Amino acid sequence: MHGMIFAGRDQHMVRIQAGDRLTLIPDPPGQEDPDVWVHLRSGEPVGHLPPEIGQWLAPWMLQGGGARARVLRASGPDVPSWRRLLLEVSCS
């Protein structure tokens, strides 16, 4: 996952555990390089999926496709930020 260390988003890592469900929200239509943002169930943004995933998943979700995320591994600050949160994304 990307963007976790900006805007204090990394503070949410203490609340995230393996098995937690997270919410995926695509950027609004018309974005040149769309992202899919990852939010806690309570609504706070945690970061976004890598661009190589967001570029196809965001348009697909905006056209009615469903996707959900589950935490496989949550690591601490001793792990590089882009590897701290490992998610399983399922599409339906």
Biopython code that builds the backbone (N, CA, C, O; Angstrom):
import numpy as np
from Bio.PDB.StructureBuilder import StructureBuilder

atoms = [
    (1, "MET", "N", (0.845, -1.167, 0.000)),
    (1, "MET", "CA", (0.000, 0.000, 0.000)),
    (1, "MET", "C", (0.890, 1.229, 0.000)),
    (1, "MET", "O", (1.988, 1.203, 0.556)),
    (2, "HIS", "N", (0.431, 2.291, -0.611)),
    (2, "HIS", "CA", (1.198, 3.519, -0.749)),
    (2, "HIS", "C", (0.523, 4.659, 0.022)),
    (2, "HIS", "O", (-0.661, 4.583, 0.349)),
    (3, "GLY", "N", (1.283, 5.703, 0.304)),
    (3, "GLY", "CA", (0.743, 6.924, 0.896)),
    (3, "GLY", "C", (0.449, 6.870, 2.379)),
    (3, "GLY", "O", (-0.205, 7.769, 2.908)),
    (4, "MET", "N", (0.916, 5.840, 3.062)),
    (4, "MET", "CA", (0.597, 5.685, 4.483)),
    (4, "MET", "C", (1.274, 6.710, 5.373)),
    (4, "MET", "O", (0.721, 7.077, 6.410)),
    (5, "ILE", "N", (2.461, 7.185, 4.995)),
    (5, "ILE", "CA", (3.228, 8.032, 5.903)),
    (5, "ILE", "C", (2.878, 9.511, 5.782)),
    (5, "ILE", "O", (3.446, 10.333, 6.501)),
    (6, "PHE", "N", (1.970, 9.864, 4.903)),
    (6, "PHE", "CA", (1.601, 11.260, 4.709)),
    (6, "PHE", "C", (0.363, 11.612, 5.518)),
    (6, "PHE", "O", (-0.492, 10.762, 5.769)),
    (7, "ALA", "N", (0.277, 12.858, 5.919)),
    (7, "ALA", "CA", (-0.903, 13.415, 6.606)),
    (7, "ALA", "C", (-1.265, 12.646, 7.883)),
    (7, "ALA", "O", (-2.431, 12.602, 8.274)),
    (8, "GLY", "N", (-0.267, 12.045, 8.526)),
    (8, "GLY", "CA", (-0.517, 11.346, 9.775)),
    (8, "GLY", "C", (-1.270, 10.038, 9.641)),
    (8, "GLY", "O", (-1.758, 9.499, 10.635)),
    (9, "ARG", "N", (-1.372, 9.518, 8.424)),
    (9, "ARG", "CA", (-2.125, 8.275, 8.224)),
    (9, "ARG", "C", (-1.486, 7.079, 8.932)),
    (9, "ARG", "O", (-2.175, 6.127, 9.299)),
    (10, "ASP", "N", (-0.169, 7.134, 9.121)),
    (10, "ASP", "CA", (0.509, 6.005, 9.761)),
    (10, "ASP", "C", (0.086, 5.807, 11.216)),
    (10, "ASP", "O", (0.291, 4.730, 11.774)),
    (11, "GLN", "N", (-0.505, 6.836, 11.839)),
    (11, "GLN", "CA", (-0.981, 6.694, 13.219)),
    (11, "GLN", "C", (-2.078, 5.638, 13.346)),
    (11, "GLN", "O", (-2.308, 5.115, 14.436)),
    (12, "HIS", "N", (-2.748, 5.326, 12.254)),
    (12, "HIS", "CA", (-3.826, 4.337, 12.283)),
    (12, "HIS", "C", (-3.313, 2.904, 12.347)),
    (12, "HIS", "O", (-4.080, 1.987, 12.641)),
    (13, "MET", "N", (-2.027, 2.697, 12.075)),
    (13, "MET", "CA", (-1.477, 1.341, 12.049)),
    (13, "MET", "C", (-1.625, 0.629, 13.390)),
    (13, "MET", "O", (-1.731, -0.597, 13.420)),
    (14, "VAL", "N", (-1.634, 1.364, 14.495)),
    (14, "VAL", "CA", (-1.759, 0.719, 15.811)),
    (14, "VAL", "C", (-3.130, 0.067, 15.983)),
    (14, "VAL", "O", (-3.299, -0.808, 16.832)),
    (15, "ARG", "N", (-4.111, 0.491, 15.177)),
    (15, "ARG", "CA", (-5.468, -0.050, 15.271)),
    (15, "ARG", "C", (-5.735, -1.176, 14.281)),
    (15, "ARG", "O", (-6.776, -1.829, 14.365)),
    (16, "ILE", "N", (-4.824, -1.417, 13.348)),
    (16, "ILE", "CA", (-5.056, -2.389, 12.279)),
    (16, "ILE", "C", (-4.394, -3.712, 12.621)),
    (16, "ILE", "O", (-3.229, -3.753, 13.018)),
    (17, "GLN", "N", (-5.155, -4.801, 12.463)),
    (17, "GLN", "CA", (-4.640, -6.135, 12.753)),
    (17, "GLN", "C", (-4.978, -7.077, 11.595)),
    (17, "GLN", "O", (-5.896, -6.825, 10.814)),
    (18, "ALA", "N", (-4.221, -8.152, 11.506)),
    (18, "ALA", "CA", (-4.504, -9.175, 10.501)),
    (18, "ALA", "C", (-5.951, -9.644, 10.645)),
    (18, "ALA", "O", (-6.431, -9.879, 11.754)),
    (19, "GLY", "N", (-6.632, -9.774, 9.522)),
    (19, "GLY", "CA", (-8.030, -10.196, 9.509)),
    (19, "GLY", "C", (-9.016, -9.052, 9.419)),
    (19, "GLY", "O", (-10.179, -9.269, 9.076)),
    (20, "ASP", "N", (-8.576, -7.823, 9.723)),
    (20, "ASP", "CA", (-9.478, -6.669, 9.651)),
    (20, "ASP", "C", (-9.953, -6.446, 8.218)),
    (20, "ASP", "O", (-9.203, -6.663, 7.267)),
    (21, "ARG", "N", (-11.183, -6.019, 8.076)),
    (21, "ARG", "CA", (-11.741, -5.626, 6.778)),
    (21, "ARG", "C", (-11.550, -4.119, 6.620)),
    (21, "ARG", "O", (-11.781, -3.356, 7.557)),
    (22, "LEU", "N", (-11.132, -3.704, 5.444)),
    (22, "LEU", "CA", (-10.967, -2.291, 5.130)),
    (22, "LEU", "C", (-11.833, -1.958, 3.928)),
    (22, "LEU", "O", (-12.199, -2.834, 3.146)),
    (23, "THR", "N", (-12.152, -0.686, 3.795)),
    (23, "THR", "CA", (-13.032, -0.223, 2.727)),
    (23, "THR", "C", (-12.201, 0.349, 1.584)),
    (23, "THR", "O", (-11.253, 1.099, 1.815)),
    (24, "LEU", "N", (-12.557, -0.004, 0.354)),
    (24, "LEU", "CA", (-11.890, 0.520, -0.842)),
    (24, "LEU", "C", (-12.796, 1.538, -1.514)),
    (24, "LEU", "O", (-13.971, 1.270, -1.765)),
    (25, "ILE", "N", (-12.232, 2.725, -1.806)),
    (25, "ILE", "CA", (-13.002, 3.801, -2.439)),
    (25, "ILE", "C", (-12.197, 4.345, -3.618)),
    (25, "ILE", "O", (-11.076, 4.820, -3.435)),
    (26, "PRO", "N", (-12.757, 4.278, -4.822)),
    (26, "PRO", "CA", (-12.030, 4.796, -5.994)),
    (26, "PRO", "C", (-12.084, 6.317, -6.057)),
    (26, "PRO", "O", (-12.999, 6.945, -5.524)),
    (27, "ASP", "N", (-11.076, 6.901, -6.725)),
    (27, "ASP", "CA", (-11.107, 8.336, -7.019)),
    (27, "ASP", "C", (-12.351, 8.650, -7.840)),
    (27, "ASP", "O", (-12.891, 7.761, -8.499)),
    (28, "PRO", "N", (-12.813, 9.893, -7.814)),
    (28, "PRO", "CA", (-13.965, 10.276, -8.643)),
    (28, "PRO", "C", (-13.655, 10.098, -10.130)),
    (28, "PRO", "O", (-12.488, 10.080, -10.520)),
    (29, "PRO", "N", (-14.688, 9.968, -10.959)),
    (29, "PRO", "CA", (-14.474, 9.825, -12.412)),
    (29, "PRO", "C", (-13.685, 10.998, -12.978)),
    (29, "PRO", "O", (-13.752, 12.116, -12.467)),
    (30, "GLY", "N", (-12.934, 10.722, -14.045)),
    (30, "GLY", "CA", (-12.218, 11.769, -14.758)),
    (30, "GLY", "C", (-10.791, 11.998, -14.303)),
    (30, "GLY", "O", (-10.105, 12.850, -14.869)),
    (31, "GLN", "N", (-10.321, 11.276, -13.312)),
    (31, "GLN", "CA", (-8.936, 11.433, -12.869)),
    (31, "GLN", "C", (-7.999, 10.812, -13.905)),
    (31, "GLN", "O", (-8.259, 9.720, -14.410)),
    (32, "GLU", "N", (-6.926, 11.504, -14.211)),
    (32, "GLU", "CA", (-5.986, 10.996, -15.211)),
    (32, "GLU", "C", (-5.328, 9.692, -14.748)),
    (32, "GLU", "O", (-5.238, 8.733, -15.514)),
    (33, "ASP", "N", (-4.876, 9.660, -13.512)),
    (33, "ASP", "CA", (-4.262, 8.460, -12.930)),
    (33, "ASP", "C", (-5.049, 8.102, -11.670)),
    (33, "ASP", "O", (-4.654, 8.479, -10.567)),
    (34, "PRO", "N", (-6.153, 7.380, -11.825)),
    (34, "PRO", "CA", (-7.027, 7.124, -10.674)),
    (34, "PRO", "C", (-6.382, 6.206, -9.638)),
    (34, "PRO", "O", (-5.643, 5.280, -9.973)),
    (35, "ASP", "N", (-6.679, 6.487, -8.387)),
    (35, "ASP", "CA", (-6.243, 5.658, -7.274)),
    (35, "ASP", "C", (-7.458, 5.004, -6.642)),
    (35, "ASP", "O", (-8.592, 5.448, -6.820)),
    (36, "VAL", "N", (-7.196, 3.947, -5.905)),
    (36, "VAL", "CA", (-8.213, 3.331, -5.059)),
    (36, "VAL", "C", (-7.705, 3.503, -3.635)),
    (36, "VAL", "O", (-6.666, 2.958, -3.262)),
    (37, "TRP", "N", (-8.453, 4.270, -2.846)),
    (37, "TRP", "CA", (-8.062, 4.592, -1.480)),
    (37, "TRP", "C", (-8.558, 3.543, -0.513)),
    (37, "TRP", "O", (-9.645, 2.986, -0.668)),
    (38, "VAL", "N", (-7.736, 3.286, 0.492)),
    (38, "VAL", "CA", (-8.045, 2.317, 1.533)),
    (38, "VAL", "C", (-8.420, 3.090, 2.793)),
    (38, "VAL", "O", (-7.673, 3.950, 3.258)),
    (39, "HIS", "N", (-9.597, 2.763, 3.335)),
    (39, "HIS", "CA", (-10.102, 3.447, 4.529)),
    (39, "HIS", "C", (-10.398, 2.432, 5.626)),
    (39, "HIS", "O", (-10.765, 1.288, 5.356)),
    (40, "LEU", "N", (-10.231, 2.877, 6.868)),
    (40, "LEU", "CA", (-10.715, 2.079, 7.987)),
    (40, "LEU", "C", (-12.221, 1.999, 7.898)),
    (40, "LEU", "O", (-12.839, 2.821, 7.221)),
    (41, "ARG", "N", (-12.819, 1.047, 8.551)),
    (41, "ARG", "CA", (-14.285, 0.917, 8.540)),
    (41, "ARG", "C", (-14.943, 2.173, 9.114)),
    (41, "ARG", "O", (-16.080, 2.490, 8.766)),
    (42, "SER", "N", (-14.233, 2.888, 9.990)),
    (42, "SER", "CA", (-14.764, 4.114, 10.578)),
    (42, "SER", "C", (-14.651, 5.311, 9.642)),
    (42, "SER", "O", (-15.176, 6.382, 9.948)),
    (43, "GLY", "N", (-13.971, 5.149, 8.499)),
    (43, "GLY", "CA", (-13.916, 6.190, 7.486)),
    (43, "GLY", "C", (-12.578, 6.868, 7.284)),
    (43, "GLY", "O", (-12.385, 7.517, 6.257)),
    (44, "GLU", "N", (-11.639, 6.748, 8.222)),
    (44, "GLU", "CA", (-10.350, 7.421, 8.067)),
    (44, "GLU", "C", (-9.534, 6.783, 6.953)),
    (44, "GLU", "O", (-9.446, 5.558, 6.872)),
    (45, "PRO", "N", (-8.925, 7.616, 6.078)),
    (45, "PRO", "CA", (-8.082, 7.071, 5.013)),
    (45, "PRO", "C", (-6.749, 6.592, 5.583)),
    (45, "PRO", "O", (-6.179, 7.220, 6.476)),
    (46, "VAL", "N", (-6.263, 5.471, 5.055)),
    (46, "VAL", "CA", (-5.004, 4.896, 5.500)),
    (46, "VAL", "C", (-3.937, 5.034, 4.409)),
    (46, "VAL", "O", (-2.753, 5.154, 4.722)),
    (47, "GLY", "N", (-4.331, 5.021, 3.162)),
    (47, "GLY", "CA", (-3.419, 5.106, 2.032)),
    (47, "GLY", "C", (-4.142, 4.669, 0.776)),
    (47, "GLY", "O", (-5.372, 4.621, 0.743)),
    (48, "HIS", "N", (-3.380, 4.349, -0.256)),
    (48, "HIS", "CA", (-4.002, 3.896, -1.506)),
    (48, "HIS", "C", (-3.263, 2.690, -2.060)),
    (48, "HIS", "O", (-2.103, 2.442, -1.734)),
    (49, "LEU", "N", (-3.958, 1.956, -2.899)),
    (49, "LEU", "CA", (-3.363, 0.786, -3.542)),
    (49, "LEU", "C", (-2.296, 1.251, -4.533)),
    (49, "LEU", "O", (-2.342, 2.391, -4.993)),
    (50, "PRO", "N", (-1.342, 0.390, -4.865)),
    (50, "PRO", "CA", (-0.321, 0.769, -5.847)),
    (50, "PRO", "C", (-0.958, 1.196, -7.171)),
    (50, "PRO", "O", (-2.010, 0.681, -7.548)),
    (51, "PRO", "N", (-0.322, 2.135, -7.877)),
    (51, "PRO", "CA", (-0.879, 2.646, -9.129)),
    (51, "PRO", "C", (-1.186, 1.567, -10.164)),
    (51, "PRO", "O", (-2.171, 1.675, -10.896)),
    (52, "GLU", "N", (-0.358, 0.535, -10.231)),
    (52, "GLU", "CA", (-0.599, -0.513, -11.228)),
    (52, "GLU", "C", (-1.886, -1.284, -10.947)),
    (52, "GLU", "O", (-2.404, -1.961, -11.835)),
    (53, "ILE", "N", (-2.400, -1.192, -9.744)),
    (53, "ILE", "CA", (-3.696, -1.794, -9.415)),
    (53, "ILE", "C", (-4.800, -0.760, -9.576)),
    (53, "ILE", "O", (-5.831, -1.042, -10.187)),
    (54, "GLY", "N", (-4.592, 0.437, -9.033)),
    (54, "GLY", "CA", (-5.605, 1.488, -9.096)),
    (54, "GLY", "C", (-6.005, 1.884, -10.504)),
    (54, "GLY", "O", (-7.162, 2.235, -10.734)),
    (55, "GLN", "N", (-5.075, 1.836, -11.456)),
    (55, "GLN", "CA", (-5.380, 2.284, -12.816)),
    (55, "GLN", "C", (-6.428, 1.416, -13.502)),
    (55, "GLN", "O", (-7.129, 1.895, -14.393)),
    (56, "TRP", "N", (-6.552, 0.154, -13.108)),
    (56, "TRP", "CA", (-7.611, -0.685, -13.699)),
    (56, "TRP", "C", (-8.751, -0.906, -12.717)),
    (56, "TRP", "O", (-9.901, -1.042, -13.134)),
    (57, "LEU", "N", (-8.454, -0.945, -11.411)),
    (57, "LEU", "CA", (-9.499, -1.222, -10.436)),
    (57, "LEU", "C", (-10.443, -0.037, -10.238)),
    (57, "LEU", "O", (-11.651, -0.233, -10.109)),
    (58, "ALA", "N", (-9.921, 1.175, -10.212)),
    (58, "ALA", "CA", (-10.784, 2.358, -10.004)),
    (58, "ALA", "C", (-11.855, 2.471, -11.087)),
    (58, "ALA", "O", (-13.032, 2.595, -10.749)),
    (59, "PRO", "N", (-11.499, 2.435, -12.382)),
    (59, "PRO", "CA", (-12.546, 2.510, -13.408)),
    (59, "PRO", "C", (-13.539, 1.348, -13.311)),
    (59, "PRO", "O", (-14.740, 1.533, -13.510)),
    (60, "TRP", "N", (-13.033, 0.165, -13.008)),
    (60, "TRP", "CA", (-13.903, -1.006, -12.883)),
    (60, "TRP", "C", (-14.905, -0.812, -11.754)),
    (60, "TRP", "O", (-16.083, -1.137, -11.906)),
    (61, "MET", "N", (-14.443, -0.282, -10.616)),
    (61, "MET", "CA", (-15.347, -0.033, -9.489)),
    (61, "MET", "C", (-16.369, 1.060, -9.839)),
    (61, "MET", "O", (-17.541, 0.959, -9.476)),
    (62, "LEU", "N", (-15.921, 2.094, -10.541)),
    (62, "LEU", "CA", (-16.831, 3.176, -10.919)),
    (62, "LEU", "C", (-17.910, 2.708, -11.898)),
    (62, "LEU", "O", (-18.962, 3.337, -12.013)),
    (63, "GLN", "N", (-17.650, 1.607, -12.601)),
    (63, "GLN", "CA", (-18.638, 1.046, -13.526)),
    (63, "GLN", "C", (-19.519, 0.005, -12.844)),
    (63, "GLN", "O", (-20.286, -0.695, -13.506)),
    (64, "GLY", "N", (-19.408, -0.097, -11.518)),
    (64, "GLY", "CA", (-20.290, -0.979, -10.774)),
    (64, "GLY", "C", (-19.646, -2.216, -10.185)),
    (64, "GLY", "O", (-20.309, -2.990, -9.494)),
    (65, "GLY", "N", (-18.343, -2.418, -10.450)),
    (65, "GLY", "CA", (-17.656, -3.571, -9.883)),
    (65, "GLY", "C", (-17.442, -3.398, -8.385)),
    (65, "GLY", "O", (-17.237, -2.284, -7.905)),
    (66, "GLY", "N", (-17.490, -4.480, -7.669)),
    (66, "GLY", "CA", (-17.283, -4.438, -6.226)),
    (66, "GLY", "C", (-15.925, -4.984, -5.846)),
    (66, "GLY", "O", (-15.426, -5.913, -6.481)),
    (67, "ALA", "N", (-15.326, -4.418, -4.820)),
    (67, "ALA", "CA", (-14.043, -4.899, -4.322)),
    (67, "ALA", "C", (-13.990, -4.678, -2.814)),
    (67, "ALA", "O", (-14.537, -3.711, -2.285)),
    (68, "ARG", "N", (-13.318, -5.602, -2.146)),
    (68, "ARG", "CA", (-13.157, -5.468, -0.702)),
    (68, "ARG", "C", (-11.724, -5.850, -0.354)),
    (68, "ARG", "O", (-11.043, -6.533, -1.120)),
    (69, "ALA", "N", (-11.279, -5.397, 0.815)),
    (69, "ALA", "CA", (-9.911, -5.655, 1.247)),
    (69, "ALA", "C", (-9.907, -6.252, 2.646)),
    (69, "ALA", "O", (-10.724, -5.906, 3.499)),
    (70, "ARG", "N", (-8.960, -7.161, 2.852)),
    (70, "ARG", "CA", (-8.753, -7.774, 4.159)),
    (70, "ARG", "C", (-7.262, -7.715, 4.463)),
    (70, "ARG", "O", (-6.434, -7.976, 3.590)),
    (71, "VAL", "N", (-6.925, -7.373, 5.694)),
    (71, "VAL", "CA", (-5.533, -7.262, 6.108)),
    (71, "VAL", "C", (-4.944, -8.660, 6.301)),
    (71, "VAL", "O", (-5.473, -9.469, 7.062)),
    (72, "LEU", "N", (-3.845, -8.928, 5.603)),
    (72, "LEU", "CA", (-3.111, -10.179, 5.793)),
    (72, "LEU", "C", (-1.990, -9.997, 6.817)),
    (72, "LEU", "O", (-1.724, -10.886, 7.626)),
    (73, "ARG", "N", (-1.334, -8.825, 6.771)),
    (73, "ARG", "CA", (-0.247, -8.543, 7.701)),
    (73, "ARG", "C", (-0.163, -7.045, 7.950)),
    (73, "ARG", "O", (-0.233, -6.247, 7.016)),
    (74, "ALA", "N", (-0.015, -6.671, 9.208)),
    (74, "ALA", "CA", (0.191, -5.274, 9.605)),
    (74, "ALA", "C", (1.488, -5.219, 10.397)),
    (74, "ALA", "O", (1.616, -5.881, 11.427)),
    (75, "SER", "N", (2.457, -4.427, 9.921)),
    (75, "SER", "CA", (3.774, -4.343, 10.545)),
    (75, "SER", "C", (3.985, -2.960, 11.140)),
    (75, "SER", "O", (3.215, -2.034, 10.883)),
    (76, "GLY", "N", (5.030, -2.834, 11.932)),
    (76, "GLY", "CA", (5.340, -1.578, 12.607)),
    (76, "GLY", "C", (6.297, -0.702, 11.828)),
    (76, "GLY", "O", (6.607, -0.982, 10.670)),
    (77, "PRO", "N", (6.769, 0.370, 12.472)),
    (77, "PRO", "CA", (7.625, 1.355, 11.797)),
    (77, "PRO", "C", (9.008, 0.825, 11.429)),
    (77, "PRO", "O", (9.747, 1.506, 10.718)),
    (78, "ASP", "N", (9.379, -0.361, 11.888)),
    (78, "ASP", "CA", (10.665, -0.936, 11.520)),
    (78, "ASP", "C", (10.655, -1.519, 10.100)),
    (78, "ASP", "O", (11.693, -1.930, 9.581)),
    (79, "VAL", "N", (9.466, -1.549, 9.479)),
    (79, "VAL", "CA", (9.290, -2.062, 8.118)),
    (79, "VAL", "C", (9.067, -0.873, 7.188)),
    (79, "VAL", "O", (8.346, 0.053, 7.557)),
    (80, "PRO", "N", (9.669, -0.867, 5.975)),
    (80, "PRO", "CA", (9.430, 0.244, 5.041)),
    (80, "PRO", "C", (7.933, 0.487, 4.854)),
    (80, "PRO", "O", (7.139, -0.453, 4.824)),
    (81, "SER", "N", (7.562, 1.754, 4.730)),
    (81, "SER", "CA", (6.142, 2.144, 4.720)),
    (81, "SER", "C", (5.325, 1.414, 3.662)),
    (81, "SER", "O", (4.178, 1.050, 3.922)),
    (82, "TRP", "N", (5.887, 1.190, 2.475)),
    (82, "TRP", "CA", (5.133, 0.537, 1.396)),
    (82, "TRP", "C", (4.961, -0.964, 1.619)),
    (82, "TRP", "O", (4.290, -1.633, 0.833)),
    (83, "ARG", "N", (5.570, -1.507, 2.702)),
    (83, "ARG", "CA", (5.432, -2.932, 2.992)),
    (83, "ARG", "C", (4.746, -3.188, 4.337)),
    (83, "ARG", "O", (4.604, -4.339, 4.750)),
    (84, "ARG", "N", (4.318, -2.117, 5.022)),
    (84, "ARG", "CA", (3.746, -2.279, 6.360)),
    (84, "ARG", "C", (2.391, -2.945, 6.374)),
    (84, "ARG", "O", (2.038, -3.632, 7.333)),
    (85, "LEU", "N", (1.641, -2.746, 5.330)),
    (85, "LEU", "CA", (0.287, -3.288, 5.308)),
    (85, "LEU", "C", (0.119, -4.139, 4.057)),
    (85, "LEU", "O", (0.167, -3.636, 2.934)),
    (86, "LEU", "N", (-0.075, -5.423, 4.267)),
    (86, "LEU", "CA", (-0.293, -6.354, 3.159)),
    (86, "LEU", "C", (-1.779, -6.696, 3.130)),
    (86, "LEU", "O", (-2.336, -7.200, 4.105)),
    (87, "LEU", "N", (-2.403, -6.414, 1.999)),
    (87, "LEU", "CA", (-3.838, -6.612, 1.851)),
    (87, "LEU", "C", (-4.143, -7.702, 0.836)),
    (87, "LEU", "O", (-3.382, -7.946, -0.100)),
    (88, "GLU", "N", (-5.266, -8.341, 1.051)),
    (88, "GLU", "CA", (-5.855, -9.227, 0.050)),
    (88, "GLU", "C", (-7.066, -8.482, -0.497)),
    (88, "GLU", "O", (-7.977, -8.131, 0.251)),
    (89, "VAL", "N", (-7.070, -8.247, -1.791)),
    (89, "VAL", "CA", (-8.190, -7.548, -2.432)),
    (89, "VAL", "C", (-8.982, -8.576, -3.228)),
    (89, "VAL", "O", (-8.431, -9.304, -4.054)),
    (90, "SER", "N", (-10.274, -8.622, -2.968)),
    (90, "SER", "CA", (-11.173, -9.544, -3.679)),
    (90, "SER", "C", (-12.165, -8.734, -4.497)),
    (90, "SER", "O", (-12.753, -7.771, -4.005)),
    (91, "CYS", "N", (-12.342, -9.127, -5.733)),
    (91, "CYS", "CA", (-13.276, -8.444, -6.628)),
    (91, "CYS", "C", (-14.509, -9.322, -6.843)),
    (91, "CYS", "O", (-14.422, -10.548, -6.911)),
    (92, "SER", "N", (-15.663, -8.650, -6.949)),
    (92, "SER", "CA", (-16.891, -9.381, -7.210)),
    (92, "SER", "C", (-17.739, -8.661, -8.243)),
    (92, "SER", "O", (-18.821, -9.133, -8.592)),
]
sb = StructureBuilder()
sb.init_structure("model")
sb.init_model(0)
sb.init_chain("A")
sb.init_seg("    ")
for serial, (resi, resn, name, xyz) in enumerate(atoms, 1):
    if name == "N":
        sb.init_residue(resn, " ", resi, " ")
    sb.init_atom(name, np.array(xyz, "f"), 0.0, 1.0, " ", f" {name:<3s}", serial, name[0])
structure = sb.get_structure()
